[in-house]
Amino acid sequence: MKGNYKYIRGYYRDKPGNEEFLFNLTDDPLEKNNLILALPEISADLSKIMDNYITYSDSARSLLKEDTKTEISDEQKNRLKAIGYVQ
């Protein structure tokens, strides 16, 4: 989102390319009029924002590996038990 504009990018692993949508939510709250070709500057800006978000998310996700375990103290365990999070 940027101002009144909502940008959507559909990514399909089995299809080449992306499907992009841009809507002015003030003028088109039901999102029926795709403005992606009519407003290329806004589309490009929002696409860059999305690219940055995806890059950041992928980087953060790679740091959180499934085999990573966090050790907690006995005091922390007791607090979690007291509020019902663990048994």
Secondary structure, 3 states (H helix, E strand, C coil): CECCEEEEEEECCCCCCEEEEEEECCCCCCCCCCCCCCCHHHHHHHHHHHHHHHHHHHHHHHHCCCCCCCCCCHHHHHHHHHCCCCC
